[in-house]
């Protein structure tokens, strides 16, 4: 996890100031009883169609989902292999990487990665994974261009979280920045 005080946060109401006051009186009857009444929708949120900035809407994919397993536990390894195959068959439109039985990057145990490219894929796949991940843990994180924050403060876990090797992630990011600086110097 990450210390939230390391970051600044824009008000969630930016762009929504000055609207009519919302009622705090719950609806009394019907299927919506006990819920709060919302304003009448004029159009669905654009977040149904594209990821909210600064989440990537390009070929990188908006979210990475890392599915973790302990390869030295035969039942976990077998389940992970089956899940990997099932995902490749049921969600062929997603980008699915090979299984890494050993730690790689900041990931402390075996894992495979799945990328989703739009909110509909995210909703379908993450909802499916909640029910089908079995004994495995999954890290879900956005791709905003801030890899450290994406893997920590903006990450969501399904199952028991694993401590990420953030030193390894920082080393990769440092190496990437050095390479970019060197490339810029060649022009």
N, C-alpha and C positions, 0 to 999 in steps of 0.2 A: 504494500500500500504506500501511498504518498501522503505527505503532510499537506492538507488543503490550504494551509496558510502560506504555502510557497507560491500560490497563484492568485491572480485577481479575477474577479467575476463581474461581468456586465449584468445589470439588472435584468431579470427575466421579463420585465414589462416594457423593455425598449421597443418602441413601435406600436405599443398597445395602450399608451397613456390616453387618458381623457375619455374613455368609453363610459357608457351608462353604468351606474353601480349595479353590481350583481347581488341578488337576494341570498341571504343566509338562512332563509326559511326552507326546510326540506319539503319536498313533494309529499303529500299526505296519502294518496291512494294510487293504485295501479301498479304496473310492473316496475315503475321508477320510484316507488315509495321509498322514503328515507334518503334519496339522493337529492342533491342540490340542483335547482333549475339553472341551465346555462342560457346564454343569449341565443337567439335564433341564428342558425348558421346561414351565412350568405353564400359561402362556398367552402369546400373541404380545404383543410390545411395543405399547403404545397409539400409539406413533409411526407405526405403519402406517395409522392412521385419522385422527389429527389432528396438526397441527404442534405441536411441543414449545414450551411457553411460553418466551419471550415472542413467538414468531412469531405473526403475525396469523392467526386462523381466521375472519375476517369478510369483508365485501365488498371490503376492500382487496386481499385475496389474500395468501397466505403468502410467495410469492416473486415477484420480478420477474426476467425474463430479458431483457436488452438485447442485441440482435444488431447488431453494428457492421459498417459497410462504408464504404469510401472512395468517395464518389459521383463523384469526378473520374476514377476508374478504370472505364472502361466495362464491363469483364468483371465487376468486383465489383458494380457497380450492377445489371447484368442478373441476376446470380446472386441478389442480395438481393431483387430484385423477384419472381423465381421462387419463392424460399424463402418469402417473405411470403405469396404466394398459396397455396402448398402448405400452409402452417401453417393459414391461414384455412379451407381446405377439409378438411384431415385432422383438425384439432383445433378444431371450431367451438364447443366448450364453454368454451374458454379466452378470456380477454379479450385482444384483439390491437389494438394502436394503429396509427395510420397511420405511414408511413415519413417520417422527417425527414432530408432530404438534407444538411442543414447541422448543425453542432454545436448542441445545445440543453442547457441546464442544465450539469451537470458532464461531459456526454458530448462528447468532443473531435472526433468525426467523425459521419457520418450513422449513424442507428440506427433500429430499431423495437423496441417493447417488447411482451412477452407476460407475462400474469399467470397464475399457477396457484393453485388454491384448496384443494387437499388433497394429501396425500402420494402418493396413487395417480396423480393428474395429474402431479405433479412427477416421479415415477419414469418414467412413460410418456413424457412430453414431453422431459425432459432426456436420457434414454437415446436417444431418437429423434434429438434435436438433435446429440448427440455424433457420430453417423454421417452426418448430413445437412447440417451447417452448411457444408461445402465449405471455401472459402478464408476464410470469415468468422470473426470473433472474437465470443464471447458472454461477457457479464458476468452471473453468477447471484448474486443477493443476497436475503436474507430481508427481511421487513418486520417489524421489532421495535418500531418507534416511535423508534428512534435512527438517523435517516437517514444521518448521517455515518459511524457505525460500520458500518451495514449495507452501505454502498458501499465500505468500505475493509477493516477488520479481519475482517468476517464474509463478505466477498465471495469467490467462486470464479470463476476464469476458464477458459474453453475457448479455446484458441488463444493468440496473442500478446497479453498485456495492453496496454491503452492507459493512458497517464497521465490520470487524471480531473482535471477542473478543480475542485478542492475549494473554491477561493475562491468560485466561482459557486454551489456547493452551500451553502456557509456563508451567502452573501448571501440565497439563497432561504429558508433556515431562519430567519435573522434577521428577514426581512420577515414570514414566517408568524407568528413569536412576537410581533412588534410588533402585528400585526393581531389576534391572539388577546387580547393585553393590552387593546387598544383596545375590542374587543367586550365583554370582561369589565367594563370601566369603564362601559359603557352600561346595565348592569343594576342 
